[in-house]
Every structure is written in structure tokens, then in C-alpha cells.
Amino acid sequence: MTTNHTPAPLSPQREAERLRIERDELAAAAKRVGQALQSFMDDTTDPGTEALSAQYELSRMLAKLSIDETVISDSEYLSRFSATPSEVHRFLASRLAEDVHLRYQQAVGNRAVEEAAKDLRMTAAKLEVEGEKTTPRGLRDAANEIDPMRYGGPFPSELLRFGTEAGDR
């Protein structure tokens, strides 16, 4: 039996926010296309009427759009070499619904805790090889309690807000 699941309608504010974000992303893409087209025209001795016309039309349309430049600026600013957790958090928090952002954090957090639980189990296995009897069982029990794949989680249980005292650990 299949059920058709249609998502709940968005509130007018959320729908307006979604449309604004889509518009800004489209405008950012159009800006990149315009820059590439301008570069092509500058590097070509005879860019052709179509290229000139396309560049003119694109420039005219972009001039009419009132866009949120932070969408472009933030994504260009974030660098894989210099982005801080607070900057990444602000970027994601401004674009994701809070529950989606939390699920993203939980996916990352759960993976980290799974690795920690695996490390506890490996420590238990080493102790068993060395002849220890009671400690390995306790380590395995502790690993099972925190491991999201067993009995633990989700981690974090609440959205971490970087840039605040609670999130600046």
C-alpha cells in the first residue's frame, strides 16, 4: 500500500524566505554567467551579435533585481582554509530551517560519537588480549550506551549555536 505524502504548506513568511533565497541564488548564478560571458567577449576579437545581445539582456535584467548580496558575499567569503565554526554556523543558520540545521549537526555529531564508541571497543579488545577481565566489559557497555547505532544519541540533542557561550566550547 502506498501513500501519497505531500509536504505541509509553508507559512507565508517561510515561503517568502524560500523564494527570496531562490531568487538570490538565481541572481548569483546569472552574475557568474554574465562575468563568464563578459570574459569571453573581452578575449574574442569578434564576439558576435548574439553574445553582445545576451550580455546586454543579462546586464539589464540583473540591474532590475534587488538581491541580497550577502548570499553571494558569504559563500564567496567562506574559505576552506579560513572559515571558523562560527562563520559556517551563521552561513547555514541563515539558509536552513532550524530543524534541518539540527539534523545536519546530528549527522555530524552522531558520526563523531560512533568513532569514539569504536575506539572504546578497540581499547576493550586490547585489554582482553592482555588478560584483563572486568574493564573490557565496562568499556563495551559504555560504548553501547553512547553509540547512536546502539542505544545513544542523537548528538547533539539541541541545535548548537556557535558564536554564543554554549556553542564556543
NUROMI-596546 format. One line per field, with one value per atom (N, C-alpha, C): residue number from 0; atom name; x, z, y. Coordinates in nm, 4 decimals. Example, Ala and Ser with C-alpha at 12.3 -4.5 7.8 and 13.67 -1.06 7.14 Angstrom:
2
k [0  0  0  1  1  1];
a [N  CA  C  N  CA  C];
X [1.3190  1.2300  1.3200  1.2850  1.3670  1.2900];
Z [0.7800  0.7800  0.7800  0.7080  0.7140  0.7870];
Y [-0.5690  -0.4500  -0.3300  -0.2250  -0.1060  0.0030];
END
This chain:
169
k [0  0  0  1  1  1  2  2  2  3  3  3  4  4  4  5  5  5  6  6  6  7  7  7  8  8  8  9  9  9  10  10  10  11  11  11  12  12  12  13  13  13  14  14  14  15  15  15  16  16  16  17  17  17  18  18  18  19  19  19  20  20  20  21  21  21  22  22  22  23  23  23  24  24  24  25  25  25  26  26  26  27  27  27  28  28  28  29  29  29  30  30  30  31  31  31  32  32  32  33  33  33  34  34  34  35  35  35  36  36  36  37  37  37  38  38  38  39  39  39  40  40  40  41  41  41  42  42  42  43  43  43  44  44  44  45  45  45  46  46  46  47  47  47  48  48  48  49  49  49  50  50  50  51  51  51  52  52  52  53  53  53  54  54  54  55  55  55  56  56  56  57  57  57  58  58  58  59  59  59  60  60  60  61  61  61  62  62  62  63  63  63  64  64  64  65  65  65  66  66  66  67  67  67  68  68  68  69  69  69  70  70  70  71  71  71  72  72  72  73  73  73  74  74  74  75  75  75  76  76  76  77  77  77  78  78  78  79  79  79  80  80  80  81  81  81  82  82  82  83  83  83  84  84  84  85  85  85  86  86  86  87  87  87  88  88  88  89  89  89  90  90  90  91  91  91  92  92  92  93  93  93  94  94  94  95  95  95  96  96  96  97  97  97  98  98  98  99  99  99  100  100  100  101  101  101  102  102  102  103  103  103  104  104  104  105  105  105  106  106  106  107  107  107  108  108  108  109  109  109  110  110  110  111  111  111  112  112  112  113  113  113  114  114  114  115  115  115  116  116  116  117  117  117  118  118  118  119  119  119  120  120  120  121  121  121  122  122  122  123  123  123  124  124  124  125  125  125  126  126  126  127  127  127  128  128  128  129  129  129  130  130  130  131  131  131  132  132  132  133  133  133  134  134  134  135  135  135  136  136  136  137  137  137  138  138  138  139  139  139  140  140  140  141  141  141  142  142  142  143  143  143  144  144  144  145  145  145  146  146  146  147  147  147  148  148  148  149  149  149  150  150  150  151  151  151  152  152  152  153  153  153  154  154  154  155  155  155  156  156  156  157  157  157  158  158  158  159  159  159  160  160  160  161  161  161  162  162  162  163  163  163  164  164  164  165  165  165  166  166  166  167  167  167  168  168  168];
a [N  CA  C  N  CA  C  N  CA  C  N  CA  C  N  CA  C  N  CA  C  N  CA  C  N  CA  C  N  CA  C  N  CA  C  N  CA  C  N  CA  C  N  CA  C  N  CA  C  N  CA  C  N  CA  C  N  CA  C  N  CA  C  N  CA  C  N  CA  C  N  CA  C  N  CA  C  N  CA  C  N  CA  C  N  CA  C  N  CA  C  N  CA  C  N  CA  C  N  CA  C  N  CA  C  N  CA  C  N  CA  C  N  CA  C  N  CA  C  N  CA  C  N  CA  C  N  CA  C  N  CA  C  N  CA  C  N  CA  C  N  CA  C  N  CA  C  N  CA  C  N  CA  C  N  CA  C  N  CA  C  N  CA  C  N  CA  C  N  CA  C  N  CA  C  N  CA  C  N  CA  C  N  CA  C  N  CA  C  N  CA  C  N  CA  C  N  CA  C  N  CA  C  N  CA  C  N  CA  C  N  CA  C  N  CA  C  N  CA  C  N  CA  C  N  CA  C  N  CA  C  N  CA  C  N  CA  C  N  CA  C  N  CA  C  N  CA  C  N  CA  C  N  CA  C  N  CA  C  N  CA  C  N  CA  C  N  CA  C  N  CA  C  N  CA  C  N  CA  C  N  CA  C  N  CA  C  N  CA  C  N  CA  C  N  CA  C  N  CA  C  N  CA  C  N  CA  C  N  CA  C  N  CA  C  N  CA  C  N  CA  C  N  CA  C  N  CA  C  N  CA  C  N  CA  C  N  CA  C  N  CA  C  N  CA  C  N  CA  C  N  CA  C  N  CA  C  N  CA  C  N  CA  C  N  CA  C  N  CA  C  N  CA  C  N  CA  C  N  CA  C  N  CA  C  N  CA  C  N  CA  C  N  CA  C  N  CA  C  N  CA  C  N  CA  C  N  CA  C  N  CA  C  N  CA  C  N  CA  C  N  CA  C  N  CA  C  N  CA  C  N  CA  C  N  CA  C  N  CA  C  N  CA  C  N  CA  C  N  CA  C  N  CA  C  N  CA  C  N  CA  C  N  CA  C  N  CA  C  N  CA  C  N  CA  C  N  CA  C  N  CA  C  N  CA  C  N  CA  C  N  CA  C  N  CA  C  N  CA  C  N  CA  C  N  CA  C  N  CA  C  N  CA  C  N  CA  C  N  CA  C  N  CA  C  N  CA  C  N  CA  C  N  CA  C  N  CA  C  N  CA  C  N  CA  C  N  CA  C  N  CA  C  N  CA  C  N  CA  C  N  CA  C  N  CA  C  N  CA  C  N  CA  C  N  CA  C  N  CA  C  N  CA  C  N  CA  C  N  CA  C];
X [0.0841  0.0000  0.0896  0.0683  0.1472  0.0600  0.1240  0.0524  0.1216  0.0413  0.0973  0.1191  0.2444  0.2776  0.3091  0.2241  0.2516  0.2997  0.4067  0.4578  0.3560  0.3629  0.2732  0.3030  0.1989  0.2239  0.3085  0.3955  0.4813  0.4031  0.4426  0.3816  0.4170  0.3380  0.3706  0.5110  0.5532  0.6871  0.7938  0.7752  0.8727  0.8762  0.7589  0.7526  0.8226  0.8009  0.8685  1.0196  1.0620  1.2047  1.2622  1.1895  1.2346  1.2478  1.1479  1.1519  1.2651  1.2893  1.3983  1.5325  1.5502  1.6755  1.6928  1.5855  1.5936  1.6271  1.5641  1.5916  1.7376  1.7880  1.9262  2.0253  1.9938  2.0798  2.0779  1.9608  1.9486  2.0245  2.0112  2.0830  2.2342  2.2789  2.4227  2.4719  2.3921  2.4290  2.4318  2.3330  2.3285  2.4497  2.4905  2.6077  2.7329  2.7468  2.8618  2.8580  2.7387  2.7246  2.7622  2.7146  2.7464  2.8955  2.9623  3.1068  3.1798  3.1357  3.1985  3.1752  3.0550  3.0228  3.1050  3.1174  3.1980  3.3435  3.3948  3.5320  3.5486  3.4512  3.4545  3.4578  3.3728  3.3665  3.4972  3.5573  3.6815  3.7976  3.7939  3.9040  3.8860  3.7715  3.7423  3.7421  3.8101  3.8165  3.6808  3.5978  3.4644  3.3641  3.3135  3.2257  3.0905  3.0514  2.9255  2.8097  2.7102  2.5906  2.5166  2.5096  2.4359  2.4981  2.6317  2.6992  2.6778  2.6903  2.6689  2.5250  2.4314  2.2909  2.2617  2.3169  2.2956  2.3529  2.4732  2.5352  2.4521  2.4034  2.3203  2.1929  2.1257  1.9995  2.0231  2.1287  2.1608  2.1914  2.2695  2.3022  2.1763  2.0884  1.9637  1.8766  1.8639  1.7815  1.8430  1.9742  2.0393  2.0253  2.0265  2.0106  1.8726  1.7723  1.6365  1.6190  1.7010  1.6868  1.7446  1.6686  1.7201  1.7541  1.8811  1.9201  1.9923  1.9919  2.0636  2.2079  2.2950  2.4349  2.5051  2.4506  2.5178  2.5170  2.4174  2.4160  2.5400  2.5736  2.6914  2.8164  2.8182  2.9376  2.9750  2.8780  2.9085  2.9661  2.9036  2.9512  3.0873  3.1145  3.2466  3.3481  3.3031  3.3925  3.4358  3.3423  3.3778  3.4854  3.5931  3.7046  3.7382  3.7737  3.8089  3.9356  4.0094  4.1330  4.1159  4.0056  3.9957  3.8601  3.7617  3.6285  3.6318  3.5732  3.5641  3.4301  3.4174  3.2875  3.1755  3.2041  3.1017  3.0559  3.1502  3.1143  3.0312  3.0706  2.9946  2.8559  2.8482  2.7187  2.6276  2.6797  2.5988  2.5513  2.6395  2.6044  2.4907  2.5038  2.3995  2.2713  2.2843  2.1662  2.0838  2.1500  2.0751  2.0064  2.0384  1.9830  1.8997  1.9130  1.8417  1.7373  1.6282  1.5314  1.6007  1.5611  1.6291  1.6302  1.5189  1.5150  1.6086  1.6225  1.7140  1.8581  1.8867  2.0208  2.0542  1.9576  1.9795  2.0083  1.9303  1.9547  2.0923  2.1376  2.2734  2.3766  2.3598  2.4527  2.4498  2.3302  2.3193  2.3908  2.3842  2.4550  2.6048  2.6574  2.7997  2.8317  2.7522  2.7753  2.7663  2.6648  2.6492  2.7700  2.8222  2.9386  3.0597  3.0775  3.1896  3.1757  3.0555  3.0340  3.0498  3.0062  3.0276  3.1767  3.2598  3.4044  3.4590  3.4097  3.4547  3.4150  3.2936  3.2475  3.3329  3.3658  3.4516  3.5881  3.6412  3.7699  3.7624  3.6518  3.6338  3.6329  3.5657  3.5606  3.6989  3.7768  3.9128  4.0000  3.9847  4.0587  4.0195  3.8904  3.8430  3.9058  3.9127  3.9710  4.1190  4.1928  4.3354  4.3521  4.2651  4.2739  4.2428  4.1476  4.1143  4.2325  4.3005  4.4187  4.5256  4.5331  4.6319  4.5875  4.4673  4.4209  4.3278  4.2982  4.2067  4.0660  3.9933  3.8610  3.7454  3.7534  3.6373  3.6316  3.7418  3.7426  3.6881  3.7265  3.6749  3.5224  3.4583  3.3114  3.2526  3.3106  3.2641  3.2827  3.3940  3.4182  3.3172  3.2905  3.1920  3.0524  3.0161  2.8860  2.8768  2.9859  2.9884  2.9774  3.0480  3.0419  2.8998  2.8335  2.6966  2.5994  2.6245  2.5366  2.5455  2.6646  2.6785  2.6641  2.6842  2.6836  2.5432  2.5262  2.3947  2.3445  2.4359  2.3953  2.3411  2.3577  2.3060  2.1988  2.2371  2.1385  2.1510  2.2538  2.2801  2.2234  2.2362  2.2038  2.0637  2.0277  2.1131  2.2035  2.3145  2.4115  2.4332  2.4185  2.3715  2.2202  2.1718  2.0275  1.9550  2.0270  1.9715  2.0677  2.0146  2.0958  2.2068  2.3307  2.4430  2.4466  2.4606  2.4670  2.6066  2.6909  2.8269  2.8260  2.9229  2.9270  2.8561  2.8007  2.7402  2.8207  2.8042  2.8826  2.8640  2.7423  2.7166  2.7834  2.7915  2.8488  2.9965  3.0596  3.2011  3.2919  3.2648  3.3495  3.4779];
Z [0.0000  0.0000  0.0000  -0.0922  -0.0987  -0.0556  0.0103  0.0497  -0.0148  -0.0620  -0.1179  -0.0048  0.0172  0.1234  0.0591  0.0832  0.0331  0.1503  0.1296  0.2401  0.2851  0.4120  0.4670  0.3995  0.3735  0.3096  0.4014  0.3398  0.4159  0.4585  0.5706  0.6139  0.5108  0.5032  0.4064  0.4266  0.5524  0.5786  0.5289  0.5552  0.5140  0.3613  0.2979  0.1518  0.0912  0.1496  0.1010  0.1175  0.2307  0.2542  0.1516  0.1253  0.0268  -0.1112  -0.1501  -0.2806  -0.2887  -0.1799  -0.1775  -0.1946  -0.1258  -0.1361  -0.2777  -0.3349  -0.4729  -0.5685  -0.5502  -0.6361  -0.6252  -0.5012  -0.4815  -0.5398  -0.5268  -0.5869  -0.7384  -0.7955  -0.9399  -0.9855  -0.9102  -0.9448  -0.9349  -0.8340  -0.8207  -0.9391  -0.9810  -1.0977  -1.2229  -1.2378  -1.3540  -1.3535  -1.2362  -1.2256  -1.2728  -1.2334  -1.2780  -1.4290  -1.4839  -1.6290  -1.6988  -1.6463  -1.7048  -1.7037  -1.5931  -1.5847  -1.6857  -1.6995  -1.7961  -1.9388  -1.9664  -2.0998  -2.1288  -2.0287  -2.0473  -2.0731  -2.0015  -2.0227  -2.1635  -2.2104  -2.3468  -2.4474  -2.4245  -2.5188  -2.5178  -2.3993  -2.3897  -2.4567  -2.4529  -2.5074  -2.6539  -2.7117  -2.8501  -2.9380  -3.0539  -3.1420  -3.2010  -3.2291  -3.2843  -3.2075  -3.0931  -3.0107  -3.0750  -3.1725  -3.2407  -3.1791  -3.2614  -3.2217  -3.1098  -3.1156  -3.0148  -2.8762  -2.8689  -2.7403  -2.6852  -2.7710  -2.7274  -2.6805  -2.7541  -2.7187  -2.5868  -2.5695  -2.4462  -2.3263  -2.3421  -2.2332  -2.1975  -2.2968  -2.2725  -2.1974  -2.2444  -2.1820  -2.0385  -2.0153  -1.8819  -1.7884  -1.8342  -1.7528  -1.7203  -1.8180  -1.7975  -1.6910  -1.6986  -1.6022  -1.4624  -1.4525  -1.3214  -1.2569  -1.3379  -1.2839  -1.2219  -1.2714  -1.2178  -1.0874  -1.0660  -0.9474  -0.8252  -0.7204  -0.5916  -0.5167  -0.5047  -0.4448  -0.3132  -0.2341  -0.1075  -0.1383  -0.1420  -0.1770  -0.0772  0.0474  0.1449  0.1013  0.0213  -0.0281  -0.1114  -0.1929  -0.2769  -0.1929  -0.1166  -0.0406  0.0611  0.1370  0.2376  0.1744  0.0660  0.0059  -0.0584  -0.1113  -0.1666  -0.0539  0.0587  0.1705  0.2408  0.2603  0.3310  0.2526  0.3174  0.2518  0.3258  0.2531  0.3179  0.4013  0.3821  0.4566  0.5772  0.5822  0.6911  0.7604  0.7173  0.7782  0.9206  1.0123  1.1512  1.1723  1.2782  1.3059  1.3192  1.3796  1.3936  1.2584  1.1657  1.0321  0.9561  0.9647  0.8980  0.9595  1.0929  1.1602  1.1133  1.1114  1.0662  0.9225  0.8370  0.6967  0.6862  0.7552  0.7497  0.8193  0.9335  1.0082  0.9291  0.8441  0.7662  0.6450  0.6127  0.4925  0.5191  0.6375  0.6677  0.7757  0.7661  0.8757  0.9971  1.1157  1.2369  1.2511  1.2183  1.2321  1.1310  1.0136  0.9125  0.9600  1.0142  1.0653  1.1794  1.2678  1.3775  1.3233  1.2252  1.1694  1.1049  1.0428  0.9863  1.0983  1.2047  1.3171  1.3790  1.3857  1.4435  1.3572  1.2262  1.1389  1.1650  1.1787  1.2062  1.3473  1.4450  1.5842  1.6050  1.5445  1.5597  1.5037  1.3918  1.3310  1.4235  1.4854  1.5779  1.6988  1.7524  1.8685  1.8295  1.7092  1.6621  1.6614  1.6148  1.6136  1.7548  1.8478  1.9869  2.0461  2.0169  2.0670  2.0081  1.8812  1.8169  1.8848  1.9174  1.9857  2.1229  2.1954  2.3252  2.3080  2.2045  2.1809  2.1455  2.0700  2.0355  2.1612  2.2493  2.3760  2.4584  2.4599  2.5328  2.4746  2.3421  2.2774  2.3140  2.3174  2.3540  2.4978  2.5870  2.7271  2.7431  2.6645  2.6701  2.6275  2.5233  2.4751  2.5836  2.6616  2.7696  2.8934  2.8902  3.0000  3.0984  3.0792  3.1682  3.1506  3.2597  3.2514  3.2697  3.3686  3.4009  3.3219  3.3017  3.2342  3.0911  3.0100  2.8719  2.8651  2.9547  2.9534  2.9841  3.0808  3.1164  3.0017  2.9318  2.8170  2.7055  2.6800  2.5761  2.6140  2.7402  2.7861  2.7692  2.8040  2.7886  2.6405  2.5548  2.4108  2.3585  2.4018  2.3572  2.4042  2.5237  2.5780  2.5007  2.4499  2.3781  2.2271  2.1732  2.0278  1.9701  1.8788  1.8178  1.7387  1.6986  1.6268  1.7230  1.8521  1.9541  2.0363  2.1509  2.2444  2.2645  2.2117  2.2397  2.1358  2.1664  2.0691  2.0797  1.9913  1.8901  1.9521  1.8877  1.9332  1.8243  1.8519  1.9748  1.9880  2.1095  2.1298  2.0957  2.1046  2.0681  1.9718  1.8918  1.7945  1.8655  1.8216  1.8741  1.8023  1.8788  1.8215  1.8468  1.7468  1.7591  1.7640  1.8338  1.8492  1.9760  2.0489  2.1795  2.2822  2.4086  2.5116  2.5065  2.4866  2.4874  2.3703  2.2553  2.1376  2.1178  2.2052  2.1881  2.2700  2.2748  2.3533  2.2821];
Y [-0.1164  0.0000  0.1240  0.2103  0.3325  0.4498  0.5420  0.6633  0.7810  0.8712  0.9932  1.0916  1.1240  1.2190  1.3520  1.4475  1.5813  1.6648  1.7421  1.8213  1.9260  1.9575  2.0591  2.1926  2.2706  2.4004  2.4887  2.5667  2.6558  2.7791  2.8352  2.9606  3.0673  3.1742  3.2806  3.3379  3.3513  3.4034  3.3071  3.1770  3.0761  3.0653  3.0752  3.0704  3.1914  3.3091  3.4304  3.4175  3.3607  3.3401  3.2427  3.1339  3.0354  3.0990  3.1776  3.2433  3.3457  3.4188  3.5162  3.4462  3.3349  3.2600  3.2064  3.1497  3.1002  3.2133  3.3290  3.4443  3.4866  3.4920  3.5341  3.4336  3.3045  3.2025  3.2132  3.2370  3.2543  3.3785  3.4863  3.6094  3.5882  3.5144  3.4866  3.4043  3.3052  3.2245  3.3112  3.3990  3.4885  3.5813  3.6251  3.7116  3.6369  3.5104  3.4306  3.4106  3.3847  3.3682  3.4987  3.6096  3.7400  3.7674  3.7323  3.7523  3.6635  3.5384  3.4480  3.4976  3.5443  3.5963  3.7223  3.8086  3.9296  3.8920  3.7956  3.7494  3.6941  3.6172  3.5640  3.6780  3.7779  3.8901  3.9698  3.9859  4.0615  3.9881  3.8538  3.7736  3.7377  3.7689  3.7306  3.8554  3.8452  3.9620  3.9946  3.8932  3.9166  3.8317  3.8831  3.8011  3.7716  3.8460  3.8180  3.8925  3.9121  3.9854  3.9141  3.7792  3.7032  3.7211  3.7156  3.7308  3.8712  3.9709  4.1090  4.1302  4.0744  4.0867  4.0155  3.8956  3.8196  3.8946  3.9510  4.0253  4.1485  4.2175  4.3361  4.2961  4.1933  4.1497  4.1035  4.0281  3.9794  4.0967  4.1906  4.3084  4.3888  4.4029  4.4766  4.4086  4.2763  4.2027  4.2069  4.1916  4.1949  4.3324  4.4379  4.5727  4.5908  4.5211  4.5314  4.4547  4.3508  4.2675  4.3369  4.3360  4.3809  4.2536  4.2235  4.0953  4.1169  4.0111  4.0096  3.9717  4.0692  4.0455  3.9551  3.9413  3.8561  3.7112  3.6694  3.5322  3.5072  3.6041  3.5914  3.6125  3.7189  3.7539  3.6466  3.5957  3.4944  3.3689  3.3224  3.1987  3.2177  3.3383  3.3646  3.3827  3.4397  3.4674  3.3397  3.2465  3.1238  3.0506  3.0232  2.9571  2.8293  2.7287  2.6025  2.6166  2.7246  2.7450  2.8365  2.9124  3.0097  3.0148  2.9418  2.9500  2.8951  2.9710  2.9273  2.8576  2.7772  2.7152  2.8188  2.9341  3.0383  3.0900  3.1097  3.1588  3.0555  2.9297  2.8239  2.8141  2.8232  2.8171  2.9307  3.0546  3.1682  3.1484  3.0977  3.0743  2.9732  2.8596  2.7570  2.8024  2.8682  2.9124  3.0133  3.0914  3.1909  3.1279  3.0033  2.9409  2.8158  2.7575  2.6339  2.6569  2.5844  2.5844  2.5228  2.5649  2.5203  2.3682  2.3010  2.1549  2.0871  2.1431  2.0877  2.1071  2.2250  2.2531  2.1571  2.1319  2.0380  1.8979  1.8519  1.7179  1.7094  1.8175  1.8208  1.8062  1.8858  1.8760  1.7365  1.6763  1.5418  1.4387  1.4528  1.3587  1.3660  1.4865  1.5040  1.4553  1.4979  1.4592  1.3088  1.2468  1.1020  1.0276  1.0754  1.0089  1.0191  1.1352  1.1532  1.0609  1.0492  0.9628  0.8155  0.7780  0.6403  0.6072  0.7011  0.6782  0.6632  0.7462  0.7369  0.6011  0.5552  0.4245  0.3116  0.3224  0.2217  0.2192  0.3383  0.3468  0.2804  0.2996  0.2325  0.0805  0.0335  -0.1118  -0.1670  -0.0891  -0.1335  -0.1391  -0.0407  -0.0408  -0.1632  -0.1953  -0.3141  -0.4403  -0.4489  -0.5674  -0.5807  -0.4705  -0.4745  -0.5220  -0.4711  -0.5126  -0.6614  -0.7100  -0.8540  -0.9390  -0.8957  -0.9688  -0.9730  -0.8658  -0.8587  -0.9370  -0.9939  -1.0775  -1.0092  -0.8832  -0.8101  -0.8667  -0.8841  -0.9456  -0.8460  -0.7585  -0.6758  -0.5447  -0.4780  -0.3480  -0.3551  -0.4553  -0.4584  -0.4598  -0.5344  -0.5406  -0.4028  -0.3325  -0.1988  -0.1004  -0.1113  -0.0232  -0.0499  -0.1788  -0.2125  -0.1630  -0.1784  -0.1284  0.0236  0.0934  0.2389  0.2766  0.2045  0.2317  0.2118  0.1056  0.0801  0.1881  0.2430  0.3466  0.4774  0.5102  0.6371  0.6220  0.5045  0.4838  0.5037  0.6003  0.6226  0.5018  0.4141  0.2933  0.1870  0.2083  0.1164  0.1867  0.2418  0.2981  0.4488  0.5117  0.6534  0.7472  0.8745  0.9786  1.0306  1.1193  1.1810  1.2868  1.3084  1.4077  1.5111  1.6365  1.6995  1.6833  1.6931  1.6794  1.8098  1.9219  2.0524  2.1205  2.2104  2.2828  2.3595  2.3375  2.4142  2.5481  2.6524  2.7875  2.8425  2.8334  2.8828  3.0337  3.0874  3.2323  3.2768  3.1801  3.2085  3.1303  3.1602  3.0931  2.9422  2.8928  2.7491  2.6804  2.7469  2.6834  2.7081  2.7885  2.8223  2.7323  2.6094  2.5196  2.4941];
END
